[in-house]
Amino acid sequence: MGKRSRQRQKNQNASRDDRDNAGWGAGYADIIKENKLFEHYYKEQGLIPEGEFHQFMEAMREPLPATIRITGYKSHAKEILHCLKEKYFKDIQELEIDGQKIEAPQPLSWYPDEQAWHTNMSRKLIRKSPLLEKFHQFLVSETESGNISRQEAVSMIPPLLLKIESHHKILDMCAAPGSKTAQLIEMLHSDMDVPFPEGFVIANDVDNKRCYLLVHQAKRLNSPCIMVVNHDASCIPMLQIDSDGKKDILFYDRVLCDVPCSGDGTMRKNIDVWKKWTTSNSLHLHGLQLRIAVRGVEQLAVGGRMVYSTCSLNPIEDEAVIAALLEKSEGALELEDASADLPGLKWMPGVTSWKLMTKEGKWFSDWSEVPSSRHTQIRPTMFPPKDPEKLASMHLERCMRILPHHQNTGGFFVAVLVKKAPMPWNKRYPKLRKIASAQTGGSPAASSPADTPHLLPEASPEEMEEGGPGGKVDGEAKTTGAPSAQEAAGKLDAVCGPPPSKKLRLFGYKEDPFVFLTADDPVFNTIQSFYDLSPDFPKLNVLTRTHEGKKRHLYMVSKELRNVLFNNSERMKVINTGVKVWSRNSDGEEFGCAFRLAQEGIYTLQPYIRSRIVRVSMEDTKVLLTQENPFLSKLEDDAHAQAKQMGMGSIVLKYIPNPNNPSEPQCPIQLCGWRGKTSIRAFVPRNERFHYLRMLGVEVFRDKQGLGQKRRDGAKEEKEEEAKDDVEKDAEAPLEKGELKHGDKNGSLEPKTESGNKESST
């Protein structure tokens, strides 16, 4: 059982990070890019337009172009774009390296507002060429501070098709390593004037270790609206929330179902797929993919959208899953025509006919041809529907297939589903709930939605034995591994049922608790007066990670995420949530408050702070970001006068752009600072400091002979690019206790004891 469950977890990890991390094609020189079985299979399937197969195969053998995406929700995205276009892109477009002419980077035509770019440079070239050193440092620094994501072009498509709005509740089912999750968060925060959007993202992954990588990625965006959880996506628990004083079930407005797959669309970057590819991969994954998709639509609100995507071109993992899902839904789901949503994107329509091939090369066109000895590996849902009318009504041509040679990308498949009605097996929920309550001796009101058979199909035992809505799903996935603990608890033909009554044994690191503060918590007494918090400050949204002892850090989540966390602490395994807003500064009590502001949460918290704000000019900001501990007299007269009127302790340094002076940055900047006896300083992580300096027009470049610590950090960052395994190790190390030391890791400095020009310590 344990071994097979681990294999299932391994399957769910397959290929997601392959397409999420940008394909910067390097290495694997010893692998020959040939696979006769692959070519034979796709020629026979007829998925490539006539006369284009040679182009298709040639494109698959070419390295994938490097692509970057600018974080879209921050108000300084335009400043980053301007910096890229006017400085770095101009500097490199005339270069010739090793006989290769560097083409000018081009915006992806289908990505909005020129916020995604691609170039013919490989990752290896960018990292190794001295002529590109500044550009490389820019990419590493801006990526670490969350302003740029290096992400494969096709990986950017699914979040765009979800059409996210700021009030949407979003579930990302298979989220690690987190590039798409970052896009979802960006879309929630499209209006930077709203510190707490009504919507949120719950990002899930089955692998406990990869969840910490996911935290690392999501935390770069410093959002109070993200929660990372650790569950098997095929039976992720149904959650409950308070709604108008009553318990209600949480249904999501948007679900991203980016399932594990065989990954043959990633051959341009993940070169070892060439030698490992076999048709049995898709046969093993089909059932798991379908169960994850079924679980996704079960939790989708009526009227909501779910995007199903893979980086595989195999119809067994693509159209076959969508067709089976549509058939099971009995009209509750509909494939959306998304052809007009991304103008400029070239794609092929989904196919309506395909065949199966075993790894021995035997073909099957219909379920009736499959011998009984193969029934555990090959399932009926892997074939196209036989009824022509039913097939036509599904509109599988609305699925989108992205082929590598059409726009110099990886291969990809995506389908947009809209939920028109409850799933047929969920319609008898109230009746099942009543029965469950009677069996346990409780009242319907007292029973938890997640502890009732809400998820069980509306089908008789006979129907389930024959492969009803739930039974068939599991039957298809027998080869992918043993059922998880959640599934085993269902005991109904292994359909995902309610969680077991006993508390699940959860593997992985032991998480610190999430403890919400009460409005009258003593910790607020000095914070309230010191920072003059506005009356509408949401004290109930503040949490800490300890039940006992002094609170070291205070975090904030949105009201809606608090609702989720408060009502489901025993139902789900939360890895991380919230954004740090205050950190304990023990010696700060003598100045009036034991907590100093944290840079991570400054944009969330600042709208509620009414004192201890120093307005600074562009020149003041340069001084604060380039000098370690400048005297107050280094500030211009206005800021100097403001700072002199303040007592010692934590402050906000606020730059407000002047629209009448376009030569200055036109984006607001907020920094955490410390007012000492005779000096003032900014507490900003190093990469974020570099980012703001670039926005201010200051050249930032670390020489290769620079300080040892900087070189060690640079080496680490290069490792993060080099291989996904290294990324995971680097990202997990500081996060094993569930707390992201983002600021400290990136070089933020603690105040030191005041002595002449030194600061008071935390």
Residue, then its C-alpha position, 0 to 999 in steps of 0.5 A: m500500500g505504502k509503496r503504491s501510494r508513493q508511486r501515485q504521488k510520483n505520478q501527480n508530480a510528473s511534468r508540472d514543473d517541466r512546463d512551469n519553469a521557463g524552458w531555457g534549453a541547456g545540457y543533455a548533449d548526450i541524449i539523441k533526440e530520436n524516438k521512432l515509436f513517438e514518430h510512428y504514434y503521432k503519424e498514425q494519429g493524424l494530429i499534425p496537419e498534412g505536410e507539417f509533420h517534418q516541421f513539427m519534428e524539427a521544432m521538437r528538436e530545437p531548444l525552447p526559446a527563453t520567455i519571461r513574464i512581467t508581474g502584471y498586478k503591481s503598479h510599477a509593471k510599466e516601469i519594469l517594462h520601460c527598463l527592459k525595453e529601453k536598457y537591457f533589450k537595446d543593449i543585447q539586440e546587436l550582439e553576436i555570441d559564438g557565431q549566433k546573432i542575438e535577435a531582439p526580444q519580442p513580446l508574445s502577441w497573444y499576452p496582454d499589455e506586452q507583459a510577456w517576452h521571448t527571445n532566441m537566447s537559451r538559458k545556458l547562453i544567458r548564464k554563461s556569456p559575460l556580455l549578458e552578465k548584467f541582463h542575467q543579474f537583472l533576471v535573477s534579482e527581479t525574479e527573486s523579488g517577484n517582479i518577473s517570472r521566467q516561465e514557459a510561454v504555453s504555461m501562461i495560457p490557462p490562467l488567462l483563459l480562466k478570466i479571473e476577477s478580484h472577487h473570485k474564489i479560486l482552486d489550483m488543484c496541482a499547483a507546484p511549483g507555482s508559476k500559474t499560481a503566481q498569475l492567479i494571485e496577480m489577477l486578484h490584485s489587479d487593483m492595487d488600491v484594494p489591499f484585501p480583494e474579496g477573492f482568494v487562491i487555494a493552491n494545492d499539491v500532493d507532494n509535501k516537499r513541493c508545497y514548500l517550493l510553492v510557498h517560496q514562489a507564492k510568497r514573492l508576491n506578498s499577498p494576504c489572499i493565498m493559502v497553500v494546502n497539501h492533499d491528493a488532488s483527486c480527493i481534496p476535501m470539500l470545505q465549509i464556510d460561514s455564510d450569513g451566520k450559517k454553515d455553507i459549502l465552499f464552491y469555487d468560482r474558478v478551478l485550474c486543473d493542470v494535471p500531471c501528464s506524460g509531458d511529451g509536449t516538453m521535449r524541447k526542454n525536458i530532453d530525457v523525455w525522448k528516451k523515456w517516452t512510451t504509450s503506456n505512460s498515457l494509459h497509466l495517467h488517464g484514470l488519475q487525470l479523470r479523477i482529478a478533473v471530476r473532483g475539480v468540477e464537483q467543487l466548482a460553483v454553478g456558472g463557474r469555469m474550470v480550465y483543464s490543461t496538460c503539456s501532452l499532445n496525446p489524446i488519451e490524456d486530453e480529449a479522452v478525459i474531456a469526453a469522459l468528463l462531459e459524458k459523466s456530467e449529463g449536460a451539467l458541463e459545457l465546453e466553452d469556445a475560447s477561440a476569441d479570448l487570446p487573439g494572436l495565439k495559433w492553435m489547432p482544434g481538438v480532435t474527435s477520433w483517435k486510437l490506442m497503442t500499447k507499448e508493444g505496438k498493438w493498436f485498438s480503435d474500439w473498446s470491443e477490440v480490447p481483450s479481457s486480459r487488458h481491461t485493467q490497463i485500458r478502459p472504455t473512456m480512453f476511446p472516442p464516444k461511438d454515438p455520432e450525435k453524442l460526439a457532435s454535441m460535445h464540441l471537442e473541436r473547442c479544445m485547444r491544441i498548441l503545436p511547437h512549430h506554429q509559434n516556436t513554443g512547447g506542445f500544450f493542450v487546454a480546454v475551458l469548461v463551464k458548469k451549467a448545473p450541479m453534477p448529476w451525482n450531487k443532486r440528492y445531497p440534502k437527502l444523503r445528508k439527512i440519512a448520514s445524520a440519522q446514522t450518526g445520531g446527529s441533526p442535519a444542522a450539526s453535521s459537517p458538510a465535509d463529513t456527509p456523503h455530499l461527494l458520493p455519486e447518485a447511483s445504485p450499487e449495481e450502477m457503480e459495479e458496472g462503472g457508474p459516475g464514480g466507479k468507472v473513474d476509479g476503475e480506469a486508474k487501477t494502474t496508477g497506484a493504490p487509493s489514498a487514505q481519503e479514498a479508502a475511507g469512502k468504502l464505496d467502490a473506492v469512490c472519493g467519500p467523506p474523510p474518515s472520522k479518525k484524524l488523518r495521519l499527515f506526512g511531511y513536516k509538522e506545521d506550526p499552528f495558525v492562531f487568530l488574535t482576538a480584537d482585545d488581544p493585549v498585543f494590539n494595545t501598543i500597536q494601535s497607539f504607536y501606528d495610529l491604526s484606523p478604526d476599520f483595521p481588521k484585527l480579526n484577520v491577524l494571526t500568529r504561528t504559536h499558541e504559547g510564549k511571545k508572538r515573534h511575527l504577526y501575519m494577515v490574511s483576507k477576511e474570506l481566507r480567515n473564514v476558510l481557515f477558521n472553519n476547516s482547521e481539522r479538515m485540511k493540511v495548511i502549509n502556509t498562508g498570510v503575509k507577514v506585517w509585523s516582527r517582534n523588536s524586543d528592545g523597541e518597547e522603550f520606544g513605544c512598541a514591541f513590533r516593527l513593520a515588515q517589508e513583506g506586508i507593507y503594501t497590505l498594512q500601510p492603508y491602515i497606518r495613520s502616523r509614523i509615515v515619512r514622505v520622501s522624494m526620489e533623491d531621498t529614496k536613493v539615499l535610503l537604498t544606497q547608504e547603510n545608515p544615513f544621518l537624518s541630515k542626508l535627507e532633503d528638508d521636507a523629509h528631514a523635518q518630518a523625521k525630526q518630529m517623530g520618536m525613535g522606532s519603526i516608520v513607513l518611508k513613502y514615495i508618491p510619484n509626481p505626474n508633472n515630472p515624467s522623468e521620475p518613476q510614476c509608481p508609488i514606493q513604500l519602504c519599511g524604515w527605522r528612525g534612530k537617534t540621529s540616523i534613519r535607514a530602510f529595511v528592504p531585502r537586497n533584491e527588492r532594494f536593487h529593484y527600486l534602485r533600477m526604477l530610480g535609474v541607478e545602475v545596479f551591477r554586482d561585479k564578479q569579484g564582489l563580496g563573498q556573501k553576494r557571490r554565494d547568493g548568486a551561486k545559489e540563484e544560478k542553481e535555482e535556474e539550473a535544475k528543478d531538483d536544485v530549486e526544490k532543495d534550495a527553496e525547502a531548506p529555510l521553509e521546513k517549519g512552515e515559515l518563510k524567512h523571505g526578508d531575512k533570506n534576502g538580506s534585510l538587516e535588523p536594527k542594531t543598538e543605538s550608539g552614536n549612529k547605530e540603531s536599536s536592536t530587535 
